[in-house]
Each structure stands twice: as C-alpha cells, then as structure tokens.
Amino acid sequence: MAPKQKPGRSKQDYCTSPEFLKALKHRLGIENFHLDVAASEENSVGLRWFTEEHDALRPEVSWKDGWAFCNPPFGHIEPWVKKAWEEAQRGAWIAMLLPAGVGANWWRDYVDGKAHVLLLNGRLVFTGETTPYPKDCVLLLYTPYIRGGYEVWNWRKECESELLAQKELSSQSLAKSEPDLLLQISSDLWKLGV
Ligand SMILES: C[S@@+](CC[C@H](N)C(=O)[O-])C[C@H]1O[C@@H](n2cnc3c(N)ncnc32)[C@H](O)[C@@H]1O
C-alpha cells in the first residue's frame, strides 16, 4: 500500500540561496539572470521577473531574455518543464532548479533527452532555512542548442575555485608593486612571443 500523503500543503516558495546563485552564474559565465520567471516582488533573483499575477505559464508569455532562472513551486512541476522545453524551442535560455524527480512522468516527457541535467552534488540550503533541503536537486539547462545529457556538478567547488581565483588576484596585487606587475606582464608577453 502506498504511504499516505502528509496532511497540509508543503512549502512552495523556497528561495534560492545567494551562494548557489553565485556558483551558477560563475558556471554560466554571466553577471546576472535577465529574467526570473517564478517570482514575487520580494524574492526575484533576476533583473526582470514574472509573478503569479503575470502567470509565466501562459502560452503567450515569452521567456526569451538572456539567461532566465526558474525555481518554480515544487508542488506541480509538469507545466514548468513543459513550458521551459517549449520556450527553448523558441530561442530561450533557461536554468531551472528542481528536485531530482527521476521517476516522474514529467521527467520522462520533458527532461530526459531534452535538458542538460546538472546533478547537484552538495545538498541545498534554501534562504531562511537552517537545514538542507531533504531531497537531491538538479539544475536543468534548456537552450535552443543543448540536448539531453547528465553531469554531476559539485557546485560548492565552483564557488571555492572562484574565491581562490579572487584571493590569488588580490594577494598578487597586494604583494607586488606596480613596476613589478608591469615587469611580470611584459615577461609573460615575451614568453608568448608578443
Ligand atoms: C520557489 S519560489 C521562487 C523564489 C525565487 N524567485 C527564487 O528563484 O529562488 C516560486 C515563486 O513563483 C511564484 N509563482 C507561482 N506561480 C507562478 C506563475 N504561474 N508565474 C510566475 N510566478 C509564479 C510564487 O509566487 C513564488 O514566489
């Protein structure tokens, strides 16, 4: 017998942490998401956003505007992955955060073979929560070009490598005087044969 559903509705507005968004933007090589397609005035993470009142799922609403981000309500995922797939066919670029529902029909119909799947290594802690989300999550990339694929992504490492690069850069500029830096640049250029 299937286990009974827990009473009441589960939380539908988990907000993506700035730490994860930073890693994702680094991975995509972008400064900002142009569009957050599942948002409120208070929780948007994009330069532009759609709210429940706009209803991003309406057929006439376009998601095409640079990289769009989507962390939809997890209660009813199928219309979101369907819309993402359709919008990618029309030229949109979408990063969508979801629980790894690999056994669901929506996964079979609109994820497998249709999105590049980053399997998130490192549980997510949503903003305002004190404990990690208890399910594995994925980040789906839908674009007009990418077709299906799977990859494990250690997103925390992505942050670390960026921090290390920043640290290295700032310690270099702290440690070296301007003439030292000029000398190093000209020696590097010389090595490159420029
Ligand atoms: C999980 S929260 C996402 C919060 C934040 N934007 C983020 O990305 O972390 C989902 C948001 O989608 C909004 N939403 C629900 N249905 C929507 C719809 N049809 N169109 C646009 N936004 C919707 C909810 O009001 C809620 O603020």
The ligand as an SDF file (V2000), in Angstrom:
LIG
                    3D

 27 29  0  0  0  0  0  0  0  0999 V2000
   10.0410   28.7130   -5.1650 C   0  0  0  0  0  0  0  0  0  0  0  0
    9.6010   30.3970   -5.2620 S   0  0  0  0  0  0  0  0  0  0  0  0
   10.9950   31.1100   -6.1090 C   0  0  0  0  0  0  0  0  0  0  0  0
   11.6120   32.2370   -5.3140 C   0  0  0  0  0  0  0  0  0  0  0  0
   12.7480   32.9710   -6.0110 C   0  0  0  0  0  0  0  0  0  0  0  0
   12.2960   33.6510   -7.1940 N   0  0  0  0  0  0  0  0  0  0  0  0
   13.8630   32.0180   -6.3790 C   0  0  0  0  0  0  0  0  0  0  0  0
   14.0910   31.8390   -7.5700 O   0  0  0  0  0  0  0  0  0  0  0  0
   14.5260   31.4580   -5.5240 O   0  0  0  0  0  0  0  0  0  0  0  0
    8.3890   30.3120   -6.5470 C   0  0  0  0  0  0  0  0  0  0  0  0
    7.7400   31.6470   -6.8440 C   0  0  0  0  0  0  0  0  0  0  0  0
    6.9520   31.5180   -8.0370 O   0  0  0  0  0  0  0  0  0  0  0  0
    5.7860   32.3140   -7.9120 C   0  0  0  0  0  0  0  0  0  0  0  0
    4.7920   31.7740   -8.8690 N   0  0  0  0  0  0  0  0  0  0  0  0
    3.8700   30.8030   -8.6600 C   0  0  0  0  0  0  0  0  0  0  0  0
    3.1600   30.5850   -9.7810 N   0  0  0  0  0  0  0  0  0  0  0  0
    3.6480   31.4300  -10.7310 C   0  0  0  0  0  0  0  0  0  0  0  0
    3.3290   31.6700  -12.0890 C   0  0  0  0  0  0  0  0  0  0  0  0
    2.3650   30.9890  -12.7090 N   0  0  0  0  0  0  0  0  0  0  0  0
    4.0470   32.6160  -12.7780 N   0  0  0  0  0  0  0  0  0  0  0  0
    5.0330   33.3090  -12.1580 C   0  0  0  0  0  0  0  0  0  0  0  0
    5.3780   33.1190  -10.8460 N   0  0  0  0  0  0  0  0  0  0  0  0
    4.6930   32.1950  -10.1520 C   0  0  0  0  0  0  0  0  0  0  0  0
    5.4170   32.1670   -6.4270 C   0  0  0  0  0  0  0  0  0  0  0  0
    4.6060   33.2260   -6.0020 O   0  0  0  0  0  0  0  0  0  0  0  0
    6.7900   32.1630   -5.7540 C   0  0  0  0  0  0  0  0  0  0  0  0
    7.1690   33.4660   -5.3670 O   0  0  0  0  0  0  0  0  0  0  0  0
  1  2  1  0
  2  3  1  0
  2 10  1  0
  3  4  1  0
  4  5  1  0
  5  6  1  0
  5  7  1  0
  7  8  2  0
  7  9  1  0
 10 11  1  0
 11 12  1  0
 11 26  1  0
 12 13  1  0
 13 14  1  0
 13 24  1  0
 14 15  1  0
 14 23  1  0
 15 16  2  0
 16 17  1  0
 17 18  1  0
 17 23  2  0
 18 19  1  0
 18 20  2  0
 20 21  1  0
 21 22  2  0
 22 23  1  0
 24 25  1  0
 24 26  1  0
 26 27  1  0
M  CHG  2   2   1   9  -1
M  END
$$$$
